[in-house]
Amino acid sequence: MGDKANAHPGAAGRATAADHPASVRNVVLVGHSGSGKTTLVEALALTAGAVNRAGRVEDGGTVSDYDEIEHRQQRSVQLSLVPVEWDGIKVNILDTPGYADFVGELRAGLRAADAALFVVSASDGVDGSTRMVWEECAAVGMPRAIVVTHLEAARADYEEMTRICAEAFGGDDPDAVLPLYLPLHGPQAPDGHAPVTGLIGLLSQKLFDYSTGERKESDPDPERLPLIEEARNRLIEGIISESEDETLMDRYLGGESIDVKTLIDDLERAVARGVFFPVLAAAPAADGARQGLGTVELLELVTRGFPTPLEREAPRVTTVDGKPRELKLCDPDGPLVAEVVKTASDPYVGRVSLVRVFSGTLRPDATVHVSGHGLADRGHEDHDVDERIGALSAPFGKQQRTLTHCIAGDLASVAKLSRAETGDTLSAKDDPLLMEPWQMPDPLLPLAIQAHSKADEDKLSQGLSRLVAEDPTMRLEQNQDTHQVVLWCLGEAHADVALERLRSRYGVQVDVIGHKVSLRETFADKSAGRGRHVKQSGGHGQYAICEIEVEPLPGGSGIEFVDKVVGGAVPRQFIPSVEKGVRAQAAKGVAAGHPLVDIRVTLLDGKAHSVDSSDAAFQTAGALALREAAADAKIHLLEPVAEVTVLVGDDYVGAVMSDLSGRRGRVLGTEQTTGARTLVRAEVPEIEIGRYAVDLRSLSHGTARFNRRYARHEPMPPQISERIREQERAAS
């Protein structure tokens, strides 16, 4: 790695198709918004020779955050791939958004990668959401390393930051999280801040000076070596404790000097196995400089310490009908199995799919089978279709650089997959297979929208279907009760991006309207009604009379219709007509226009005419009878209640429970979980949690998560019910 005697220069820029999985590294950058991930990607691309100056590709433009929405919002909102080459290794760098609303893009990046670089700011520390992602990676054994950025900040303290990282990420073994380098500071500025100008390797005891804008290696002054002795000894012990050579610790404790090459080899193996997590430092290159501080060391860590795709266990694969299928791990000659990890629309080439190949080799113009199963709850219907793919390319900023093929372990952009959506599996058309989809967060913030104009209305459906095809963390709902089109998102920023994409990509302008929950009505007590529909206007008239009794039933009972007519007062053929009329009126509501539920309607008596009675007449009479019964009864307005589970850090449990109570919630209990977190269970009216996704994030500083599911409808408190009715009357 960077501790080796010689630096390895970057290849000259253009990423090509890899020829063997061993020559590929897939690494995802993880960190909170503002930690410096995108700046780090550009610095790595510059060091690798892929750009001609910081952040610029050869033909202009930045290597990431090139989307117009990202420019306007001044933050990453989507997953981007930047392929570079270093020492003969193709490195696919996946830059992910740090803002919580775009965690779906982060999960896609984790799926496509084999290792993760956690980027933390020396001035901001480690936030709760970054810790939670670290735990997700730990659960699947993903190798990780930490990169400390913003060393130039006045409050930056690298040594303190490494201690914080060990505490945050080390768990029961803080010695598994240790720095590989210590910073070298230049002359102190007038404000008292001494900039970091180089690094000293703890293993090699070599000095790497970046002060001239290019990495220069030398032996340090002898007086520096005692300053790093304590950190060096701790690092050596940390590496040896994870060594597969069980005799190494005994030899070290016995006073034997362990060869640096042996230590580095053991370090690389421990990193690849996901049991040791080195801390490094990085900073962008100054204007005109060729290399940013620490970028060479990072690239060497990635190429030598991170695992190849051959070392990653592939996700579970089945046939399209669910039968397990065993595959040889990452075999370029095996059956084709690839996954769409991102879908985007390009105004010139149409839909572009970013694909990770897990088995086989993907080639241009091939016909593949596209399978998408298991996302029906997000508005993605199951599908199995054959499609001919277009060109393969390596994305680089706004440019797409043509590839001849994409082998197992590599990533590529695929053009002209018109039916493929994010999460879909690509396989051979004569051997269709299906990969188990990765876990995606539930969208819990509702956004009710309507077309701004008639022209927008004509394009709205197609625009929304394309939007959810690109982003499975959105869910499209056509609510049959409220007659609203609802786009469920992860947060306000996620919603803003969705609206902007509708406008700029698909030319659809929409208006955001107030989201309505599905209310119901029911009878509070027993009541009776008489429906009389008698009309004579020449020719056949209309004659139907029925008498009913209505009584409430327990929640969830629906509508029960009982016939107790005696003596043929209502002819048998018209009894179903009365029921049909009652049910039709119940669907329309009897008080505030909401569906009527949980009642028993008993038909007691009625009258008919031998000529003028008809099916339609008795339907009308049934509806009139129900309305009359409602006029003399107290009608409850029922609201939906959700069962809510909140996973929150112990420090915020009290605040969360108090907030739920303030939302008319009933806390059902708590359960202690791992990682100093508590699971809070409660029942809360849905009308009170429309913006809970936003409010909970603020309340818990972004560290809590929640889920909700419909439990039942129950009576709304009278004062709130009256307020709702007044609002509905005003709106009408």
N, C-alpha and C positions, 0 to 999 in steps of 0.2 A: 504494500500500500504506500501511502505517502511517506512512510518511514523508511522505505527502501532507498538505497543509495542514489539511484538515478530516477529522475522524472521521465515519464513516457509522453512524448509529444502527441497532441491530438491529431487525428486524421484530418485530411483537408475537406471537412465540411459535409458533403452530400451523403445522406444516409442511403444505403443500397439494400437490396434484398439479402437477408441472411441465408447462409447455405447450410447451417447446422444449429440446432438448438443450443449447443454449448457456447456459441458465439453471440448469444443474446442475453441481455439483462433487462428486465422490466421492473421499473421502480416508480412508486407513486409518492408524491410529496403531500404531506398532511400537516395542517397547522391552522391556527385561528386566523381570522381575517386581519390583514395588516402585519402578519409575521414575516413577510418577505419572500413567500414561495415563488411568485412570478419573477421577481427580481433575481432570485437565485437561479431559476431556470435559464434566464437570459445570460447570467454570468457563466453558467456551465457551458452553454452553447458557444459563447465567445471563446472560452478556454479550449474547447474541443475543435475550434476552427470552423464552426458551422455558421457563424455570422461575421460580418466585417467590422462591426463595432457594437458596443453593448446594446443588445436588444434588436439589432437590425439584420435581416437576412440579406443575401447578396442582391436581390432585386427589390429591396425596400420593404418596409413593414416590420412589425414585431413578431417574435416567434410564438408568443402567447398573448392572451387578452387582446386579440385582434378584432373581436366582434364589436360592432358599433354600440351595442347595448352596454358592453363592458367599458367602452370609452366614456359613455355618458354617465354610467353609475360609478366609475372609478373603482371597480372591483371585479374580480373574477366571478362569473355566474355559470360557467360550464366547464366540463372536463376538456382539457386540451392535451394533445400528444406532441412532444418535441423529440424526434429521433436524432441522436448524434453518434459519432464513432470515437472510440478511445482505445488505443493500443490493440486495434484489430477486433474490438468488441462493439457490437451495435447496442447502444443504450437507449431504450425507449423510456423517456421521462414523461410521466403523466402528472400534469399540474392540475390540482383540484381546487375548487372554491373553498374558502375558509369560513364563509358565513353559513350559519346553521340552516337557513332556508334552502340551501343547495346541497344538503347532505346526500341526496340521491346521486348527484354527480360524484361525490366522494366514494359512495359505495360501489359505483361502477368502476372507479379507478382502482379500488381495492380488489375487485374481481379480476381486473385485467393485469394486475401487477403480481410479482413474486416476492417483493420486499418493499419496505416503506421507509422513507426519510421523514422524520418528524421535525418540522421547522419551528423553532421557538425563538422569540425575541428576547435579547438580553435585557431589554428595558421593561418588558411587559410580563415576563414569566410564563407559567403554564396555566391555561384556563381549564375549567371543568370539562368542557366538551372535548378538548384534546385528550384529556385523561380517559374519557369514555371510549374514544376511538382506539387509544392504546390498548385498553382492555379487550376490545373487539378483536384486534390483531393478535393479542396474546391467546385468546380463546382458540384461534385456528393455527397458532404457532408460526405466524408470519415473521420472518426476520426483520429487525428494525435497527435504525441508528438515529441519533439526534444531531441536528445541525443548529448551532446558536448563531443568530443573525443580529443585525443592528448593533454591532460592536462599536460603531462610531457615536452612538447616543451618549449624552452626557452622564446618564445614570447607569450605563452599561457596566456590568461586573461579571466577567466570564467565570471566574472561580466560584462566585456565589451562585451563578446560574447552573453550573455543573452540579452543585450540591442540591439545588432545587429539583433538577431533573432526576437525580438519584432518588430523592425522596418521593417524587411524583410517580416515577416509572419503575423504580426498583422493587417495590413491594417488600417482600420479606428478605430480599437480597440486594441491598443498595450497591454492593460491590460488583454487581452485574452491569451497572451503568456508570462508566468511568471515562474521563477524557483521554484521547490519544495524543493530544498536543496541548501545550500551554501557549498563551499569546505573548508576543514580544511587543513592547510599547515603544513608540518613537518619542521624540522630544516633547516636553509638556507645552501645551498651548497657553496663551495668556489667560484663558478661562480656567486653567488648572487641569484640563482634560488632556490625557496623553493618548494619541491615536494608536491603534494596533497596526503594526507594520509588518509583522511576520509571525511565524510559529516555530516552536521548538518541539521536535519529536521526542516523546517520552521513552520510546523503545530504542530508537537509533541514536538518540542524543545528537541529532543533526539540527542545524538551524536553517529555516526556509524563509528567506527574506523576500517580501513582495513590495518593498518601498519604491522600487524603480518601475513598477507596473508589470514586471515579469519575474517569475519565481527563480531565485538563485539559492543554491544550496552551499552551505559551508559548515565548518566545525565551529561550535560556539566558543566563546572565551571561557577558559577554565573556571573562572569565578562564577559562571552561571550554573554549572553542573550541580553544586550543592543545593541550589534553589529548587531544583526539580526532583531531588532524590526521594523525598517522601511520596510525591505523586507517582513517580516511576515505580517505586517498590509496591505501592498499592495496586497499580495497573498490572504489574507482573504477577502478583498474587491472584488478582481477579482472573487473569487469563489462565493461569495454571490450574485454578480451582475448577475451570470448565473444560480442561484438557481431557482428551480421550486416553492420554497416557497417564495411567494412575501412579506411575513411579515418579513423575515429574515433580510433584509437590515435595515428596520426601527428599529428592535430590536437591531441590532449591532450599528447603529448610535445613539441609545438611551442609549448606554453604557452597554448593556447586554453582558456578556461574552458567546460566542457561544461555545458549547461543541465541542471538537476536533473530536469526532466520527461523529457528524452531518456535520462538515466541510468536513471530508474525504468522507462521503457518497455523499454529494453534488458534491464534486470534481469528484468522479468516475462517477456519472451520467452525469456531464457536458462534461467529456472527451468522454464518450460513445456516446453522442449526437453530438459530433463534433463541440462544441461551445467554448471549453476551451482547450488550447494546452500547457501542462506542459513542462518545460525544465528540463532535468536531466543531470547528468554527469556520464561518464563511462571510465574505463581504464582497459586494460588487466591485468591478474594476473601475478605477478612476478614468476620467476622460482621457482617451488616447492610449490607455493601458491595454495590454493584451490578455492579462490574466487577473482575475479577482482573487483576493486572499482566500486561501483554503480550497479553491475550486479543484486544483490538481489533486489534493489529498482526497477530496470527495469522490472524484472520478475513479481514483485508484481503489478506494473502498468499494465502490459500486461494482467495478469490474472484477476485483479479486476477492472481496469478502461476501458479496451478495450471491445468492444461489442462482444457478442456471434454471431455465424452465424444466430441465430434466429432473430437477430435485423437488419439484412441486407436485403434490398430489392433485390430480385433476378432479373437478366436480363430478358428481354422480351422473352417469349417462344411462338412458334407457331407450328402448324402441318407442315409437310414437304411441303405442298402445300400453306402455308402462312396464314392459319386461326388462329386467336388468341386463346391461350389456357391459362386458369386461373389455377394456381397451389397454393396449400396451402404452405405457406412459410416454407421452410427447414423442410419438413416432412419426416422422415426416412421410413415411411410406405406408402408414396405417390408414384406416378409413377416415374420411373427412369429418371432423367435428370442430365447429367454430361457433363463436357467440358474438352477437351484436351488443357491444357495450355502450354505444352512443349512436344516436341518429340525429342528423342535422339536415337542414334544407339549404341548398346553395342556389342563388338566383340564376346561375348560368348552367349548372350541370344537374340540377334537381336534387333528389335525396341522396345523401352521402352517409354511409354506415361505417363506423369505426368497429373493426372486428378483431377479436383475439382468437387465434387458431390454437386449439388444444391438441389436435391430432390430424395427420394427413398434410396435404399441401393444397393451398388455394391458388387457382390460376385464372388469369383474365378470360373473359368470354365463356366460362364454364357454366353449365346448367346445374344448379344446386336445389336441394329441397329446403324450404323455409318452414320451420315448425315454431309455433308460438302457443304454449299452453300454460294455464295456471294464473293468468292475470285478468280473468273475466271481471273480477270485482273492481278493477281499475278502468273499466270501459274498453278493455282489449279482448275481443272475442278470440277463442281458440281458432287456429287456422293451420292448415297444411297445404302448401302450394309449391310448385316448381317455378323457379325464376332463373333467367340467364343474367349473370352479373356482367358488369361493364369492366372498365379499367381498374387495376389495382394501383394504389399510390401511397406514398408516405406523406402525411400532412406536415407542412412546415409554414407556420403563419397562415396567410391566405393562399399560399401556393400548395399544389398537389404534385409531388414528384413521382413520376411513373415507376412502378415496380414490375418485374417480370414474373414474380411469384411471391407467395408468403407461406413459409413453412410452419410446422408446429412449434409453438413457443413465441412466434413473432406477432406483431400487430400491423394492420394495414387498413387504409380506407378503401371502401368498395362502392363503386358508382352504380346507379340504375337498379338498385334493389327497391322497387316501388312498393312492395308489400311488406318488407321486413320492418320490424319495430324493435326498439330497445328491449333486450332480454331474449330475443328469438335465437334459435339454433339453426346454423347452416350445416348441411350434411349432403352426402351424395344422393342423387335422386333415386338411385336403385337400392340404397341402403339408408333410409331415413332414420335419424336418431334425434334424441331430445335431451338437452341438459337441464338439470334441476336449476331453476332460476335463483338468483341471489336474493337475500332478504332486502326488501325495500321499505323505507319508512312510510307510514300511513299519512296521507294528506288530511289534515284535520281543521283547516281554515276554509270555510265556505265563501265563495265569491259568486253571487248571483248577478248574471249579466243579461243584457238584451241588445239586439242590434240597434245601432244608432239611426239607421235609415232603412228604407226598403232595399236599396242596393246592397247594404251590408247584410241584411237578412238573407239574401240569396246566397251569399258567400260564407255565412257564419258556420253552417254545419261542416263544410269541408275544411275550413280553417281550424275548427276545434278538433276534428278528427286527426288532422296532421299534428296538431300541438300535442295531444296525448300520445300519439305514436312515437314522438321524439322523447317524451318525458313520462315514463311510467309512474313517477311519483305524483303526477296529477291524476285526478279522477273526474270524469265527466258524468254528471247526473241530470237526467231529464225527470224532474220531480212531478209525478202524475197528480199529486194532491194540491201542490201550490202552483203548478203550471210554470215553474221557473226552470231556467237552464242554470245549473250550478257547477262551477269549476272548483273542485276541492284542491287546495294548495297547501304547502308546508308553512307558509308565513307571508307577511306583507310584501317582502322583497321578491319572493317567488311569484306572488300574484302580479306585482308590477311588471316583472319580466314577461309573464305570460301575456298580459295585455299589450305590451310593447311589441312582442313577436307577432301577435295577431295583426297589429296595425302595420308594422314595417315589412314583415315577410309575406303576409297573406292578404294585405289590403283590406282588413276588416276592422271597422271602428265600432266599439261597443260601449254601452253605458253600464256602469255598476249601479245596481239597485239594492234595496234592503233585502237581506235574506230572510225568508219566512220558514218557520218550522211547520210540520204537518200537524195541525190541531184537529181535534175531534169534538163531537158533541154527544151527550147522552142524557137520558131522563134521570132526574134526581129521585123521583118517586112515581108511584102508579098514577095513570091518567087514562081517560077514555075519550074517544073521538068518533064523530059520525060524518061520513063522507057522502054527500048527496050530489049526484051529477044528473040532472034532469033537464033536457032541452028539447023543444019541438019547434022546428022551423020549416015545416013542409017536408013531405016524403018521410023517410025513416028518421025518427028522432034518436035521442040518446037518453038511456034510463039505467041508472045504477045507484043503489044505496047500500052502504055497508057500515057496520058498527064494529069498532075494534076497542081492545083494551091494551095498553102499553105499560110494561113494568121493567124496571132496570134489572140487569144481570151483572154478574161479576166481570171485572176487566178481562178482556181477551175473548169474550164469548161471541162477539160478532152480533149478527141479527138472527133471531130464531122466530119462525112463523108457525103458528099453531091454528089449526082449523077446529072450531067447536060449534059450527053451524048445525042446527038440527031442523028437521022437517023440510029440508030443501029450500029454505028461504033464499039462499044464494045457490043457483044451479052449480053442479059439480064442475062443469067446464069453465066457470068463471072464477072459481077459487084461486087457481094459479094466476089469473089476471090481477086479482086484488093483491096477491103477494108481489107480483112484478111491479105494480104501482107503488106499493109500500117501499120496496127496495130501491126503486128509482128515486123516490123522494128522499130516502135516507142518504143516498149518495150525494144529493145536492145539499143536505142539511135542512134544519128546521128553524134555526135561530140566527146564526151568524154565517151561514154558508159553508160550514165545515161538515164532513161526513158524519152521519149519526151511527153510533156503534153501541154494542153491549145492551141490547134490549130484546125483550120477548113481545111480539105482537100477536095478539090472539083475536081472530075473527069470530065474533059472537053471533051476529045476525045481519040481515040485509033484506033487500027487496029487488026483484027483477021484473022485466016486462017481456012478454012473449015475443014481441016484435022489435022493440027499440033497444033492448039490452044487447051489449056487444063486449068483446074483449077490451077494446079501447075505452069504453065507458067505465068498466069496472077498474081498469088501471087508473083512470082519473079519479074515481071515487076512493080508491085505496090511498092515493096520494093526499087527497083532501082530508080524509079521516086522520091521517098521521099529522098533518099540519094543525088540525083542530085540537088533537090531543096535546100537541106541543104548546099551543096557545094557552092552555089551562094548567100547564105544568112548569115546574122549575127545571131549567135546562142547564146542566153543568158543561163548562168548556173544559175539555181534556187536553193536557199538554204531554208531549213525549218526554220520558225520563230516560236518561242514559246511565249505564253503569260505567263509571270512570275509574281507571287505575292509574295512579301517578307514581312513577319511580323517581325519588328525589333524595338528594344528600341529606344526611341526618341534621345538618345545620339549618335546613329550610323546612323541616317537617312541620313545625309549629305554624309557620307563616302559610304554608300550603293548606293545612287543615282549617285555619281561620278563614282563609280566602274561600274555600269550598263552602263553609258554613254561611258566609256572606252571600253566596250564590243560591241560597235555599237548598244546599246540599245536605245529605245525611251521610256522615262518615260511618262506614260499616266496620272498619277495623284497619289495623296496620300489621305489616309483616316485615321483619328485619331480613335484609338480603346481604349479599357480599359487597365489599368495597365501601363500607360505612354508608349504605343507602337503605332507604325504607320504602316499601310499597304501600301506598295508601289507597284503600278501596272506598268508594263513595257512590251514592246515587244522586244525580244532579239533573234538574230540568234542562232540556236541550236549549231552551230559549236563553239560558243563563251562561252557556259556554260557547256561544258563537265565535268569540274572539279569544277563547281560552288558550289556543296555541300561541298567541302573541303575549297574552298576559302572564302565562306561566313562565315563559322564557325570561321575561323581565323580572318576575318575582324570584326566580331561582338563579339568576345570572347565567342562564343558558345551560344549566346542569341537569334539569329535570326533563323527563319524557312522560307522555301520557297516552293512553288508549281509551277509546270509548266504544260502546256498543249499545244498541237500542235495548231497553229493558221492557218498557210498557208505557201505556198512557194512563194518566191519573188526573183527578180533578185539579184544576188550577185555583189558587186562592181567589176569593171573590173580588178583592180590590184590584188584583192584577188582571183578572178576567174582564172586569169592567173597563180597565184601561185599554186592553186589547180591542174590545168591541168599539170603543170610542175612536181609536185609531183607524179601524177598518171602516167605520161609518164616514170618517173624514176623508179617507182615501177614495171612497166610492162617490 
